[in-house]
Amino acid sequence: MIVLTKLNGEAVTVNNRQIEYIEQIPESKITMMNGRYHIVRESPQEIIEKVTQFNQRIVSGIKVEV
């Protein structure tokens, strides 16, 4: 899971395995597999980097803290 920032500044934790796609509108709209979506401050590239870092920690066996 990754932590992102809503437009109002609140943190939201997202299950990165449930992301279907990301649109830039100019904020990022993350559409989940269940059809729900989240609007966040991070760019699509930042979200991809967070997902990549999370997955690398899982594969390397490093304890993941959210």
PDB file of N, H, CA, C and O in Angstrom:
ATOM      1  N   MET A   1       0.843  -1.175   0.000  1.00  0.00           N
ATOM      2  CA  MET A   1       0.000   0.000   0.000  1.00  0.00           C
ATOM      3  C   MET A   1       0.889   1.239   0.000  1.00  0.00           C
ATOM      4  O   MET A   1       1.987   1.241   0.557  1.00  0.00           O
ATOM      5  N   ILE A   2       0.391   2.276  -0.631  1.00  0.00           N
ATOM      6  H   ILE A   2      -0.501   2.275  -1.084  1.00  0.00           H
ATOM      7  CA  ILE A   2       1.155   3.522  -0.718  1.00  0.00           C
ATOM      8  C   ILE A   2       0.337   4.652  -0.110  1.00  0.00           C
ATOM      9  O   ILE A   2      -0.894   4.623  -0.129  1.00  0.00           O
ATOM     10  N   VAL A   3       1.034   5.644   0.428  1.00  0.00           N
ATOM     11  H   VAL A   3       2.033   5.667   0.444  1.00  0.00           H
ATOM     12  CA  VAL A   3       0.384   6.801   1.030  1.00  0.00           C
ATOM     13  C   VAL A   3       0.473   7.969   0.054  1.00  0.00           C
ATOM     14  O   VAL A   3       1.555   8.323  -0.414  1.00  0.00           O
ATOM     15  N   LEU A   4      -0.682   8.562  -0.244  1.00  0.00           N
ATOM     16  H   LEU A   4      -1.561   8.274   0.136  1.00  0.00           H
ATOM     17  CA  LEU A   4      -0.765   9.710  -1.142  1.00  0.00           C
ATOM     18  C   LEU A   4      -1.469  10.850  -0.422  1.00  0.00           C
ATOM     19  O   LEU A   4      -1.925  10.685   0.709  1.00  0.00           O
ATOM     20  N   THR A   5      -1.559  12.012  -1.076  1.00  0.00           N
ATOM     21  H   THR A   5      -1.189  12.146  -1.995  1.00  0.00           H
ATOM     22  CA  THR A   5      -2.132  13.201  -0.455  1.00  0.00           C
ATOM     23  C   THR A   5      -3.359  13.673  -1.218  1.00  0.00           C
ATOM     24  O   THR A   5      -3.284  13.973  -2.409  1.00  0.00           O
ATOM     25  N   LYS A   6      -4.499  13.736  -0.516  1.00  0.00           N
ATOM     26  H   LYS A   6      -4.560  13.491   0.452  1.00  0.00           H
ATOM     27  CA  LYS A   6      -5.709  14.292  -1.124  1.00  0.00           C
ATOM     28  C   LYS A   6      -5.518  15.790  -1.342  1.00  0.00           C
ATOM     29  O   LYS A   6      -4.572  16.378  -0.819  1.00  0.00           O
ATOM     30  N   LEU A   7      -6.400  16.399  -2.100  1.00  0.00           N
ATOM     31  H   LEU A   7      -7.169  15.922  -2.524  1.00  0.00           H
ATOM     32  CA  LEU A   7      -6.295  17.831  -2.382  1.00  0.00           C
ATOM     33  C   LEU A   7      -6.413  18.679  -1.128  1.00  0.00           C
ATOM     34  O   LEU A   7      -5.845  19.769  -1.066  1.00  0.00           O
ATOM     35  N   ASN A   8      -7.152  18.191  -0.113  1.00  0.00           N
ATOM     36  H   ASN A   8      -7.613  17.306  -0.164  1.00  0.00           H
ATOM     37  CA  ASN A   8      -7.318  18.947   1.131  1.00  0.00           C
ATOM     38  C   ASN A   8      -6.158  18.738   2.100  1.00  0.00           C
ATOM     39  O   ASN A   8      -6.191  19.246   3.221  1.00  0.00           O
ATOM     40  N   GLY A   9      -5.121  17.988   1.676  1.00  0.00           N
ATOM     41  H   GLY A   9      -5.094  17.576   0.766  1.00  0.00           H
ATOM     42  CA  GLY A   9      -3.942  17.782   2.495  1.00  0.00           C
ATOM     43  C   GLY A   9      -3.963  16.516   3.340  1.00  0.00           C
ATOM     44  O   GLY A   9      -2.953  16.167   3.951  1.00  0.00           O
ATOM     45  N   GLU A  10      -5.087  15.830   3.384  1.00  0.00           N
ATOM     46  H   GLU A  10      -5.908  16.113   2.888  1.00  0.00           H
ATOM     47  CA  GLU A  10      -5.183  14.592   4.150  1.00  0.00           C
ATOM     48  C   GLU A  10      -4.467  13.459   3.429  1.00  0.00           C
ATOM     49  O   GLU A  10      -4.434  13.399   2.200  1.00  0.00           O
ATOM     50  N   ALA A  11      -3.895  12.564   4.227  1.00  0.00           N
ATOM     51  H   ALA A  11      -3.922  12.614   5.226  1.00  0.00           H
ATOM     52  CA  ALA A  11      -3.244  11.383   3.654  1.00  0.00           C
ATOM     53  C   ALA A  11      -4.298  10.328   3.348  1.00  0.00           C
ATOM     54  O   ALA A  11      -5.275  10.182   4.082  1.00  0.00           O
ATOM     55  N   VAL A  12      -4.093   9.601   2.268  1.00  0.00           N
ATOM     56  H   VAL A  12      -3.299   9.720   1.671  1.00  0.00           H
ATOM     57  CA  VAL A  12      -4.948   8.478   1.910  1.00  0.00           C
ATOM     58  C   VAL A  12      -4.017   7.316   1.546  1.00  0.00           C
ATOM     59  O   VAL A  12      -3.056   7.485   0.794  1.00  0.00           O
ATOM     60  N   THR A  13      -4.320   6.141   2.091  1.00  0.00           N
ATOM     61  H   THR A  13      -5.100   6.004   2.701  1.00  0.00           H
ATOM     62  CA  THR A  13      -3.523   4.954   1.813  1.00  0.00           C
ATOM     63  C   THR A  13      -4.246   4.133   0.757  1.00  0.00           C
ATOM     64  O   THR A  13      -5.419   3.793   0.917  1.00  0.00           O
ATOM     65  N   VAL A  14      -3.547   3.818  -0.313  1.00  0.00           N
ATOM     66  H   VAL A  14      -2.594   4.094  -0.443  1.00  0.00           H
ATOM     67  CA  VAL A  14      -4.144   3.154  -1.466  1.00  0.00           C
ATOM     68  C   VAL A  14      -3.476   1.791  -1.675  1.00  0.00           C
ATOM     69  O   VAL A  14      -2.255   1.664  -1.587  1.00  0.00           O
ATOM     70  N   ASN A  15      -4.291   0.788  -1.951  1.00  0.00           N
ATOM     71  H   ASN A  15      -5.283   0.891  -2.023  1.00  0.00           H
ATOM     72  CA  ASN A  15      -3.767  -0.526  -2.305  1.00  0.00           C
ATOM     73  C   ASN A  15      -3.305  -0.456  -3.751  1.00  0.00           C
ATOM     74  O   ASN A  15      -4.120  -0.426  -4.673  1.00  0.00           O
ATOM     75  N   ASN A  16      -1.993  -0.430  -3.943  1.00  0.00           N
ATOM     76  H   ASN A  16      -1.331  -0.454  -3.195  1.00  0.00           H
ATOM     77  CA  ASN A  16      -1.450  -0.242  -5.286  1.00  0.00           C
ATOM     78  C   ASN A  16      -1.791  -1.388  -6.231  1.00  0.00           C
ATOM     79  O   ASN A  16      -1.726  -1.215  -7.448  1.00  0.00           O
ATOM     80  N   ARG A  17      -2.151  -2.546  -5.706  1.00  0.00           N
ATOM     81  H   ARG A  17      -2.204  -2.687  -4.717  1.00  0.00           H
ATOM     82  CA  ARG A  17      -2.518  -3.675  -6.567  1.00  0.00           C
ATOM     83  C   ARG A  17      -3.930  -3.535  -7.133  1.00  0.00           C
ATOM     84  O   ARG A  17      -4.328  -4.302  -8.009  1.00  0.00           O
ATOM     85  N   GLN A  18      -4.679  -2.565  -6.639  1.00  0.00           N
ATOM     86  H   GLN A  18      -4.356  -1.942  -5.927  1.00  0.00           H
ATOM     87  CA  GLN A  18      -6.044  -2.361  -7.100  1.00  0.00           C
ATOM     88  C   GLN A  18      -6.177  -1.182  -8.061  1.00  0.00           C
ATOM     89  O   GLN A  18      -7.278  -0.876  -8.519  1.00  0.00           O
ATOM     90  N   ILE A  19      -5.060  -0.519  -8.369  1.00  0.00           N
ATOM     91  H   ILE A  19      -4.165  -0.767  -7.997  1.00  0.00           H
ATOM     92  CA  ILE A  19      -5.101   0.616  -9.302  1.00  0.00           C
ATOM     93  C   ILE A  19      -5.316   0.087 -10.713  1.00  0.00           C
ATOM     94  O   ILE A  19      -4.575  -0.771 -11.193  1.00  0.00           O
ATOM     95  N   GLU A  20      -6.358   0.623 -11.375  1.00  0.00           N
ATOM     96  H   GLU A  20      -6.960   1.321 -10.986  1.00  0.00           H
ATOM     97  CA  GLU A  20      -6.609   0.234 -12.766  1.00  0.00           C
ATOM     98  C   GLU A  20      -5.884   1.183 -13.717  1.00  0.00           C
ATOM     99  O   GLU A  20      -5.200   0.746 -14.642  1.00  0.00           O
ATOM    100  N   TYR A  21      -6.041   2.493 -13.479  1.00  0.00           N
ATOM    101  H   TYR A  21      -6.597   2.848 -12.728  1.00  0.00           H
ATOM    102  CA  TYR A  21      -5.307   3.458 -14.289  1.00  0.00           C
ATOM    103  C   TYR A  21      -5.255   4.806 -13.583  1.00  0.00           C
ATOM    104  O   TYR A  21      -5.990   5.054 -12.627  1.00  0.00           O
ATOM    105  N   ILE A  22      -4.362   5.681 -14.077  1.00  0.00           N
ATOM    106  H   ILE A  22      -3.765   5.480 -14.853  1.00  0.00           H
ATOM    107  CA  ILE A  22      -4.159   7.019 -13.514  1.00  0.00           C
ATOM    108  C   ILE A  22      -4.298   8.031 -14.638  1.00  0.00           C
ATOM    109  O   ILE A  22      -3.704   7.883 -15.706  1.00  0.00           O
ATOM    110  N   GLU A  23      -5.101   9.073 -14.374  1.00  0.00           N
ATOM    111  H   GLU A  23      -5.583   9.193 -13.507  1.00  0.00           H
ATOM    112  CA  GLU A  23      -5.255  10.176 -15.338  1.00  0.00           C
ATOM    113  C   GLU A  23      -4.731  11.450 -14.692  1.00  0.00           C
ATOM    114  O   GLU A  23      -4.828  11.624 -13.478  1.00  0.00           O
ATOM    115  N   GLN A  24      -4.175  12.340 -15.511  1.00  0.00           N
ATOM    116  H   GLN A  24      -4.096  12.199 -16.498  1.00  0.00           H
ATOM    117  CA  GLN A  24      -3.770  13.653 -15.019  1.00  0.00           C
ATOM    118  C   GLN A  24      -4.775  14.669 -15.533  1.00  0.00           C
ATOM    119  O   GLN A  24      -4.961  14.808 -16.742  1.00  0.00           O
ATOM    120  N   ILE A  25      -5.447  15.404 -14.584  1.00  0.00           N
ATOM    121  H   ILE A  25      -5.295  15.290 -13.602  1.00  0.00           H
ATOM    122  CA  ILE A  25      -6.602  16.233 -14.992  1.00  0.00           C
ATOM    123  C   ILE A  25      -6.635  17.682 -14.476  1.00  0.00           C
ATOM    124  O   ILE A  25      -7.774  18.148 -14.517  1.00  0.00           O
ATOM    125  N   PRO A  26      -5.763  18.465 -14.034  1.00  0.00           N
ATOM    126  CA  PRO A  26      -4.319  18.349 -13.897  1.00  0.00           C
ATOM    127  C   PRO A  26      -3.872  17.606 -12.643  1.00  0.00           C
ATOM    128  O   PRO A  26      -2.721  17.174 -12.579  1.00  0.00           O
ATOM    129  N   GLU A  27      -4.736  17.442 -11.645  1.00  0.00           N
ATOM    130  H   GLU A  27      -5.671  17.794 -11.697  1.00  0.00           H
ATOM    131  CA  GLU A  27      -4.375  16.586 -10.524  1.00  0.00           C
ATOM    132  C   GLU A  27      -4.357  15.146 -11.039  1.00  0.00           C
ATOM    133  O   GLU A  27      -4.664  14.893 -12.204  1.00  0.00           O
ATOM    134  N   SER A  28      -4.000  14.217 -10.172  1.00  0.00           N
ATOM    135  H   SER A  28      -3.751  14.423  -9.226  1.00  0.00           H
ATOM    136  CA  SER A  28      -4.028  12.820 -10.591  1.00  0.00           C
ATOM    137  C   SER A  28      -5.310  12.170 -10.101  1.00  0.00           C
ATOM    138  O   SER A  28      -5.661  12.257  -8.924  1.00  0.00           O
ATOM    139  N   LYS A  29      -5.995  11.526 -11.014  1.00  0.00           N
ATOM    140  H   LYS A  29      -5.710  11.455 -11.970  1.00  0.00           H
ATOM    141  CA  LYS A  29      -7.207  10.775 -10.696  1.00  0.00           C
ATOM    142  C   LYS A  29      -6.851   9.296 -10.824  1.00  0.00           C
ATOM    143  O   LYS A  29      -6.560   8.799 -11.912  1.00  0.00           O
ATOM    144  N   ILE A  30      -6.884   8.605  -9.674  1.00  0.00           N
ATOM    145  H   ILE A  30      -7.121   9.010  -8.791  1.00  0.00           H
ATOM    146  CA  ILE A  30      -6.557   7.180  -9.649  1.00  0.00           C
ATOM    147  C   ILE A  30      -7.865   6.412  -9.647  1.00  0.00           C
ATOM    148  O   ILE A  30      -8.634   6.500  -8.690  1.00  0.00           O
ATOM    149  N   THR A  31      -8.123   5.669 -10.695  1.00  0.00           N
ATOM    150  H   THR A  31      -7.498   5.598 -11.472  1.00  0.00           H
ATOM    151  CA  THR A  31      -9.321   4.843 -10.769  1.00  0.00           C
ATOM    152  C   THR A  31      -8.949   3.431 -10.335  1.00  0.00           C
ATOM    153  O   THR A  31      -8.001   2.827 -10.836  1.00  0.00           O
ATOM    154  N   MET A  32      -9.734   2.929  -9.382  1.00  0.00           N
ATOM    155  H   MET A  32     -10.504   3.420  -8.975  1.00  0.00           H
ATOM    156  CA  MET A  32      -9.484   1.608  -8.827  1.00  0.00           C
ATOM    157  C   MET A  32     -10.275   0.560  -9.608  1.00  0.00           C
ATOM    158  O   MET A  32     -11.167   0.902 -10.383  1.00  0.00           O
ATOM    159  N   MET A  33      -9.949  -0.699  -9.404  1.00  0.00           N
ATOM    160  H   MET A  33      -9.223  -0.977  -8.774  1.00  0.00           H
ATOM    161  CA  MET A  33     -10.617  -1.783 -10.122  1.00  0.00           C
ATOM    162  C   MET A  33     -12.110  -1.866  -9.818  1.00  0.00           C
ATOM    163  O   MET A  33     -12.875  -2.392 -10.626  1.00  0.00           O
ATOM    164  N   ASN A  34     -12.535  -1.353  -8.664  1.00  0.00           N
ATOM    165  H   ASN A  34     -11.914  -0.925  -8.007  1.00  0.00           H
ATOM    166  CA  ASN A  34     -13.958  -1.395  -8.316  1.00  0.00           C
ATOM    167  C   ASN A  34     -14.723  -0.184  -8.864  1.00  0.00           C
ATOM    168  O   ASN A  34     -15.916  -0.037  -8.598  1.00  0.00           O
ATOM    169  N   GLY A  35     -14.052   0.674  -9.619  1.00  0.00           N
ATOM    170  H   GLY A  35     -13.083   0.554  -9.835  1.00  0.00           H
ATOM    171  CA  GLY A  35     -14.703   1.834 -10.219  1.00  0.00           C
ATOM    172  C   GLY A  35     -14.601   3.101  -9.390  1.00  0.00           C
ATOM    173  O   GLY A  35     -14.839   4.193  -9.906  1.00  0.00           O
ATOM    174  N   ARG A  36     -14.254   2.982  -8.126  1.00  0.00           N
ATOM    175  H   ARG A  36     -14.060   2.095  -7.707  1.00  0.00           H
ATOM    176  CA  ARG A  36     -14.069   4.175  -7.292  1.00  0.00           C
ATOM    177  C   ARG A  36     -12.787   4.866  -7.713  1.00  0.00           C
ATOM    178  O   ARG A  36     -11.927   4.275  -8.365  1.00  0.00           O
ATOM    179  N   TYR A  37     -12.674   6.145  -7.322  1.00  0.00           N
ATOM    180  H   TYR A  37     -13.373   6.624  -6.792  1.00  0.00           H
ATOM    181  CA  TYR A  37     -11.453   6.862  -7.679  1.00  0.00           C
ATOM    182  C   TYR A  37     -11.026   7.790  -6.557  1.00  0.00           C
ATOM    183  O   TYR A  37     -11.812   8.127  -5.671  1.00  0.00           O
ATOM    184  N   HIS A  38      -9.771   8.195  -6.613  1.00  0.00           N
ATOM    185  H   HIS A  38      -9.133   7.922  -7.333  1.00  0.00           H
ATOM    186  CA  HIS A  38      -9.178   9.127  -5.660  1.00  0.00           C
ATOM    187  C   HIS A  38      -8.513  10.239  -6.459  1.00  0.00           C
ATOM    188  O   HIS A  38      -7.832   9.977  -7.451  1.00  0.00           O
ATOM    189  N   ILE A  39      -8.711  11.479  -6.026  1.00  0.00           N
ATOM    190  H   ILE A  39      -9.264  11.692  -5.220  1.00  0.00           H
ATOM    191  CA  ILE A  39      -8.013  12.623  -6.617  1.00  0.00           C
ATOM    192  C   ILE A  39      -6.891  12.986  -5.642  1.00  0.00           C
ATOM    193  O   ILE A  39      -7.143  13.254  -4.468  1.00  0.00           O
ATOM    194  N   VAL A  40      -5.658  12.992  -6.137  1.00  0.00           N
ATOM    195  H   VAL A  40      -5.453  12.775  -7.091  1.00  0.00           H
ATOM    196  CA  VAL A  40      -4.513  13.240  -5.261  1.00  0.00           C
ATOM    197  C   VAL A  40      -3.578  14.277  -5.863  1.00  0.00           C
ATOM    198  O   VAL A  40      -3.631  14.575  -7.057  1.00  0.00           O
ATOM    199  N   ARG A  41      -2.714  14.823  -5.000  1.00  0.00           N
ATOM    200  H   ARG A  41      -2.671  14.582  -4.030  1.00  0.00           H
ATOM    201  CA  ARG A  41      -1.774  15.872  -5.412  1.00  0.00           C
ATOM    202  C   ARG A  41      -0.590  15.335  -6.204  1.00  0.00           C
ATOM    203  O   ARG A  41      -0.061  16.032  -7.070  1.00  0.00           O
ATOM    204  N   GLU A  42      -0.167  14.106  -5.921  1.00  0.00           N
ATOM    205  H   GLU A  42      -0.597  13.540  -5.217  1.00  0.00           H
ATOM    206  CA  GLU A  42       1.013  13.544  -6.571  1.00  0.00           C
ATOM    207  C   GLU A  42       0.773  13.354  -8.073  1.00  0.00           C
ATOM    208  O   GLU A  42      -0.340  13.063  -8.511  1.00  0.00           O
ATOM    209  N   SER A  43       1.841  13.526  -8.840  1.00  0.00           N
ATOM    210  H   SER A  43       2.745  13.762  -8.484  1.00  0.00           H
ATOM    211  CA  SER A  43       1.754  13.324 -10.291  1.00  0.00           C
ATOM    212  C   SER A  43       1.715  11.831 -10.590  1.00  0.00           C
ATOM    213  O   SER A  43       2.090  11.023  -9.740  1.00  0.00           O
ATOM    214  N   PRO A  44       1.264  11.452 -11.788  1.00  0.00           N
ATOM    215  CA  PRO A  44       1.306  10.031 -12.147  1.00  0.00           C
ATOM    216  C   PRO A  44       2.705   9.434 -11.989  1.00  0.00           C
ATOM    217  O   PRO A  44       2.842   8.303 -11.524  1.00  0.00           O
ATOM    218  N   GLN A  45       3.734  10.173 -12.368  1.00  0.00           N
ATOM    219  H   GLN A  45       3.622  11.092 -12.747  1.00  0.00           H
ATOM    220  CA  GLN A  45       5.102   9.667 -12.236  1.00  0.00           C
ATOM    221  C   GLN A  45       5.468   9.435 -10.771  1.00  0.00           C
ATOM    222  O   GLN A  45       6.105   8.432 -10.448  1.00  0.00           O
ATOM    223  N   GLU A  46       5.076  10.345  -9.885  1.00  0.00           N
ATOM    224  H   GLU A  46       4.559  11.160 -10.147  1.00  0.00           H
ATOM    225  CA  GLU A  46       5.359  10.159  -8.457  1.00  0.00           C
ATOM    226  C   GLU A  46       4.639   8.923  -7.910  1.00  0.00           C
ATOM    227  O   GLU A  46       5.189   8.189  -7.090  1.00  0.00           O
ATOM    228  N   ILE A  47       3.423   8.705  -8.363  1.00  0.00           N
ATOM    229  H   ILE A  47       2.975   9.302  -9.029  1.00  0.00           H
ATOM    230  CA  ILE A  47       2.657   7.530  -7.924  1.00  0.00           C
ATOM    231  C   ILE A  47       3.345   6.258  -8.400  1.00  0.00           C
ATOM    232  O   ILE A  47       3.489   5.304  -7.636  1.00  0.00           O
ATOM    233  N   ILE A  48       3.767   6.243  -9.648  1.00  0.00           N
ATOM    234  H   ILE A  48       3.650   7.018 -10.269  1.00  0.00           H
ATOM    235  CA  ILE A  48       4.472   5.081 -10.192  1.00  0.00           C
ATOM    236  C   ILE A  48       5.758   4.822  -9.403  1.00  0.00           C
ATOM    237  O   ILE A  48       6.085   3.673  -9.109  1.00  0.00           O
ATOM    238  N   GLU A  49       6.478   5.879  -9.064  1.00  0.00           N
ATOM    239  H   GLU A  49       6.212   6.813  -9.303  1.00  0.00           H
ATOM    240  CA  GLU A  49       7.708   5.725  -8.279  1.00  0.00           C
ATOM    241  C   GLU A  49       7.413   5.139  -6.900  1.00  0.00           C
ATOM    242  O   GLU A  49       8.152   4.276  -6.427  1.00  0.00           O
ATOM    243  N   LYS A  50       6.345   5.596  -6.253  1.00  0.00           N
ATOM    244  H   LYS A  50       5.745   6.298  -6.637  1.00  0.00           H
ATOM    245  CA  LYS A  50       5.968   5.059  -4.938  1.00  0.00           C
ATOM    246  C   LYS A  50       5.596   3.583  -5.036  1.00  0.00           C
ATOM    247  O   LYS A  50       5.974   2.788  -4.176  1.00  0.00           O
ATOM    248  N   VAL A  51       4.869   3.221  -6.065  1.00  0.00           N
ATOM    249  H   VAL A  51       4.562   3.866  -6.764  1.00  0.00           H
ATOM    250  CA  VAL A  51       4.495   1.815  -6.263  1.00  0.00           C
ATOM    251  C   VAL A  51       5.746   0.979  -6.499  1.00  0.00           C
ATOM    252  O   VAL A  51       5.882  -0.106  -5.936  1.00  0.00           O
ATOM    253  N   THR A  52       6.657   1.474  -7.324  1.00  0.00           N
ATOM    254  H   THR A  52       6.547   2.356  -7.782  1.00  0.00           H
ATOM    255  CA  THR A  52       7.897   0.761  -7.618  1.00  0.00           C
ATOM    256  C   THR A  52       8.726   0.577  -6.352  1.00  0.00           C
ATOM    257  O   THR A  52       9.228  -0.518  -6.096  1.00  0.00           O
ATOM    258  N   GLN A  53       8.874   1.629  -5.561  1.00  0.00           N
ATOM    259  H   GLN A  53       8.467   2.519  -5.768  1.00  0.00           H
ATOM    260  CA  GLN A  53       9.637   1.542  -4.316  1.00  0.00           C
ATOM    261  C   GLN A  53       8.996   0.546  -3.350  1.00  0.00           C
ATOM    262  O   GLN A  53       9.695  -0.239  -2.709  1.00  0.00           O
ATOM    263  N   PHE A  54       7.675   0.579  -3.248  1.00  0.00           N
ATOM    264  H   PHE A  54       7.107   1.217  -3.769  1.00  0.00           H
ATOM    265  CA  PHE A  54       6.967  -0.350  -2.372  1.00  0.00           C
ATOM    266  C   PHE A  54       7.223  -1.782  -2.816  1.00  0.00           C
ATOM    267  O   PHE A  54       7.545  -2.640  -1.994  1.00  0.00           O
ATOM    268  N   ASN A  55       7.082  -2.044  -4.103  1.00  0.00           N
ATOM    269  H   ASN A  55       6.820  -1.347  -4.771  1.00  0.00           H
ATOM    270  CA  ASN A  55       7.289  -3.399  -4.616  1.00  0.00           C
ATOM    271  C   ASN A  55       8.734  -3.860  -4.433  1.00  0.00           C
ATOM    272  O   ASN A  55       8.971  -5.035  -4.152  1.00  0.00           O
ATOM    273  N   GLN A  56       9.691  -2.967  -4.585  1.00  0.00           N
ATOM    274  H   GLN A  56       9.498  -2.012  -4.812  1.00  0.00           H
ATOM    275  CA  GLN A  56      11.092  -3.318  -4.381  1.00  0.00           C
ATOM    276  C   GLN A  56      11.356  -3.701  -2.928  1.00  0.00           C
ATOM    277  O   GLN A  56      12.121  -4.627  -2.657  1.00  0.00           O
ATOM    278  N   ARG A  57      10.722  -2.987  -1.992  1.00  0.00           N
ATOM    279  H   ARG A  57      10.101  -2.235  -2.213  1.00  0.00           H
ATOM    280  CA  ARG A  57      10.889  -3.324  -0.573  1.00  0.00           C
ATOM    281  C   ARG A  57      10.291  -4.694  -0.275  1.00  0.00           C
ATOM    282  O   ARG A  57      10.857  -5.455   0.509  1.00  0.00           O
ATOM    283  N   ILE A  58       9.162  -5.016  -0.885  1.00  0.00           N
ATOM    284  H   ILE A  58       8.702  -4.398  -1.522  1.00  0.00           H
ATOM    285  CA  ILE A  58       8.528  -6.318  -0.681  1.00  0.00           C
ATOM    286  C   ILE A  58       9.446  -7.432  -1.185  1.00  0.00           C
ATOM    287  O   ILE A  58       9.683  -8.412  -0.479  1.00  0.00           O
ATOM    288  N   VAL A  59       9.955  -7.279  -2.394  1.00  0.00           N
ATOM    289  H   VAL A  59       9.761  -6.483  -2.968  1.00  0.00           H
ATOM    290  CA  VAL A  59      10.800  -8.301  -3.012  1.00  0.00           C
ATOM    291  C   VAL A  59      12.102  -8.486  -2.227  1.00  0.00           C
ATOM    292  O   VAL A  59      12.584  -9.610  -2.087  1.00  0.00           O
ATOM    293  N   SER A  60      12.671  -7.394  -1.718  1.00  0.00           N
ATOM    294  H   SER A  60      12.280  -6.481  -1.831  1.00  0.00           H
ATOM    295  CA  SER A  60      13.951  -7.477  -1.012  1.00  0.00           C
ATOM    296  C   SER A  60      13.786  -7.930   0.434  1.00  0.00           C
ATOM    297  O   SER A  60      14.775  -8.192   1.119  1.00  0.00           O
ATOM    298  N   GLY A  61      12.544  -8.022   0.902  1.00  0.00           N
ATOM    299  H   GLY A  61      11.740  -7.809   0.346  1.00  0.00           H
ATOM    300  CA  GLY A  61      12.297  -8.490   2.266  1.00  0.00           C
ATOM    301  C   GLY A  61      12.425  -7.415   3.325  1.00  0.00           C
ATOM    302  O   GLY A  61      12.447  -7.724   4.516  1.00  0.00           O
ATOM    303  N   ILE A  62      12.511  -6.153   2.916  1.00  0.00           N
ATOM    304  H   ILE A  62      12.494  -5.901   1.949  1.00  0.00           H
ATOM    305  CA  ILE A  62      12.587  -5.057   3.871  1.00  0.00           C
ATOM    306  C   ILE A  62      11.213  -4.829   4.467  1.00  0.00           C
ATOM    307  O   ILE A  62      10.217  -4.829   3.743  1.00  0.00           O
ATOM    308  N   LYS A  63      11.143  -4.633   5.782  1.00  0.00           N
ATOM    309  H   LYS A  63      11.952  -4.633   6.370  1.00  0.00           H
ATOM    310  CA  LYS A  63       9.873  -4.389   6.452  1.00  0.00           C
ATOM    311  C   LYS A  63       9.239  -3.116   5.881  1.00  0.00           C
ATOM    312  O   LYS A  63       9.872  -2.063   5.794  1.00  0.00           O
ATOM    313  N   VAL A  64       7.987  -3.252   5.503  1.00  0.00           N
ATOM    314  H   VAL A  64       7.472  -4.106   5.574  1.00  0.00           H
ATOM    315  CA  VAL A  64       7.266  -2.136   4.902  1.00  0.00           C
ATOM    316  C   VAL A  64       6.410  -1.461   5.971  1.00  0.00           C
ATOM    317  O   VAL A  64       5.586  -2.110   6.617  1.00  0.00           O
ATOM    318  N   GLU A  65       6.610  -0.158   6.154  1.00  0.00           N
ATOM    319  H   GLU A  65       7.279   0.369   5.629  1.00  0.00           H
ATOM    320  CA  GLU A  65       5.808   0.611   7.086  1.00  0.00           C
ATOM    321  C   GLU A  65       4.986   1.610   6.317  1.00  0.00           C
ATOM    322  O   GLU A  65       5.505   2.296   5.436  1.00  0.00           O
ATOM    323  N   VAL A  66       3.716   1.705   6.635  1.00  0.00           N
ATOM    324  H   VAL A  66       3.294   1.148   7.351  1.00  0.00           H
ATOM    325  CA  VAL A  66       2.821   2.626   5.938  1.00  0.00           C
ATOM    326  C   VAL A  66       2.571   3.816   6.814  1.00  0.00           C
ATOM    327  O   VAL A  66       1.839   4.727   6.426  1.00  0.00           O
TER     328      VAL A  66
END
